Amino acid sequence: MATKKKNTEHVSDWNYSPSLESTSHLNLKKRYDLFIDGKWVKPSSGVYFKTINPANEEILAEVAHGNQDDVDKAVKAARKAYTDVWSIMPPAERAKYIFRIARLMQERARELAVAETLDAGKTIRESRDIDVPLACNYFFYYAGWADKLEYAFPNRKVESLGVAGQIIPWNFPLLMAAWKIAPALATGNTVVLKPAETTPLTALILAEIIEESGLPAGVVNIVTGHGDTGAAIVNHPDIDKIAFTGSTNVGKIIQKALAGTSKKLTLELGGKSANIIFDDAPIDQAVEGIVNGIFFNQGHVCCAGSRLYVQESVADLVIQKLKSRMDSLYLGNPLDKNTDIGAINSKEQLETIHKYIKIGKQEGAEMYQPKCSIPTKGFYCAPTLFINVAQSSVIAQEEIFGPVLTIQTFRTVDEVIQKANNSPFGLAAGVWTDKGSRIFNLSSKLRAGVIWANTYNKFDPTSPFGGYKESGFGREGGLHGLNSYVKLS
Amino acid sequence: MKNKLVKKEIIHPDNIYSPSIDKVGVEERVARFQSRSIKNESKLQGLKIALNMIDLTTLEGKDTPGKVKQMCYKALHLHDVHPNLPSVAAVCVYPSMVRIAKNEVKGTGVKVASVSTAFPSGQAPLDVKIRDTQFALDEGADEIDMVISRGKFLSGEYNFVFDEIAKIKETCGKARLKVILETGELATLDNVRKASDIAIYAGADFIKTSTGKIQPAATMQVTYTMLMAVKDYYDKTGIMIGMKPAGGISTSKLALHNLVMVKEILGNAWLTNEWFRFGASSLANDILMQIMKMETGVYQSSDYFSID
């Protein structure tokens, strides 16, 4: 007989000391103007808005609100730069500018990471290890394509479109700017980009980098502002292409606005992606994948694995392990290098998340949140699980865009394919199993743009990204991403 | 909390559920532990905890009473210029050196661990292994570090491996049994997990990665996999099992990463030398060097740290 005793006498209370990333190398200006035609210009309305740090609600800077006149100026500058310089420049020369931007971004990587964390509330670990390096890589990747377009589209004549209007969201501010700007430039288009109103800072630092790179004036214009600024871009008659990443509702409005025009459109919208765990999956790694799928960037991820399907025979085990793993997540100051869960991007978004948590409780789902102390200032939401959820539950149907996971069980492969596809969205899915054949089977039957096998939320410049159904159309990234910015004949 | 005596149910190894392990996922998880930033007070405290978890080891064909006595002295006097240092947890030697070591550390709280069961290969008949173990115990060993039969494991004879561990456990009586899996020979993390489960269910008090004779030894990936086996067993039964990575952990940084892993998987309850050990010979001096650096602000030359 073996006996073991629980040891409590010598337990050491070992906790991590605060380890804050220094902000000393970041020099934010008090006030940012619009970046139009290679110059910093004041908004014609004279209006500025404040951008705050969602982790403590302190004001970071004032940012210009661009209106229709400003957008018009930007589009004119972009058109002129397109006609006079960028569209006729030898592609290999174009590539040099894009490479230079990528290298300058790398040089200022720490600064960009800290700015991103301050402005967006995401953890410094993610902005330092994921957002910024990936953003650089998108520029590097597309720079390489600039003089090889004839090989990307063999036997076709490749032409650029003209001026691209690009509107990006607040969840990956710098990365989304890179996803949009890099392929547009590589294919010879010029750009008018509007960052999200809650997270304009890294796009403005990128504008400084672009200025420093010597990119010809007007090739990239950054116009900050709110929804009306975006509408002015969408409705501007001299824009050839709109690329939008954001909510499905706004996407629908844009598509309606563009109906009957010759503008090309790509939309990358919401999602309610299925993450599917089979009973033969490597359970502990799958649990890790669930955590990365839904709690990465506080769940502010369009492809977040927010609908979890677990095979019923392992459901209890997976839920027990998931809860235990959630207990070990650190929530708090995003600047602390040990923080796993940072701040919710805005008060408005926090209210949306709370609304859905309330709905989940009303629907009778069983909720779990780990015990963690929520800072008193700033916008935070504890990682949240809902168990005993059905396809009919609102929280399993609508995109919450926060750290809220719904768990459903399933019995058979066919059942889970049917349930996973039973959604108006179709952005991504995850499949966890030890069976290779099953992975191939599911990846051909799931109607989602990206399917991850035994991993989740992995991004790479060489890989296309985009949705089915209400998650949008068009692909960004990889060879396919070039397609959205060229005219083929 | 009250100490509770739990009767361990003997489970036939064919019925042990060992989840499959995805190596890529494990590597990613381990990278997260390695990106933890341990600074200031937590670093100093962590280093002292790690120091107190070391099994100071000499396992060489050329071991002599002189060498063992010197190492035992070091175990008790890690760095006498620093007044507030813990001692190591144990000294780890061959059975033939147990009596010598025992005399040196008697009454100090430092334990004597003896390798056994035809260490390091384990290629001997069971009765020889039992006698080897019994000899070490008779000489005064507090802990037994046995090796599993990797050949039998790799040929699928899991029941043989299980029974052998159970037999040695029986021989050990009150002495704590550490079971060395020699993960460098098991090749896959799936095997590491399976061997961990077999050892735990067969009666191991501790599971240990390596003999130190085979590379790779205690990689973070392997230690992570074994810690998950310990966690699953604890969640199922409420019984704590100890963990000892051995071989290849020679720097303070690696030791701290291991502590981070233990803390985040098993909790602070395991952060004592009753439940976690480092099998290492050169780690102690690196930790001492770091502690002195933290307290004085400058690195001292390795000549200031004794090398017994």
Interface residues (C-beta under 8 A of the other chain):
Chain A: M1 A2 T3 K4 K5 K6 N7 T8 H10 V11 S12 D13 W14 N15 Y16 S17 P18 S19 R125 D129 D280 A281 P282 I283 D284 Q285 A286 E288 G289 Q320 S324 S328 K337 N338 D434 N454 T455
Chain B: M1 N3 K4 L5 V6 K7 K8 P19 S20 I21 D22 V24 G25 V26 E28 R29 S35 R36 S37 I38 K39 N40 E41 S42 K43 Q45 G46 I49 K169 G203 D205 M228 D235 G238 I239 M240 I241 L259 K263 E264 I265 N268 A269 L271 T272 N273 E274 W275
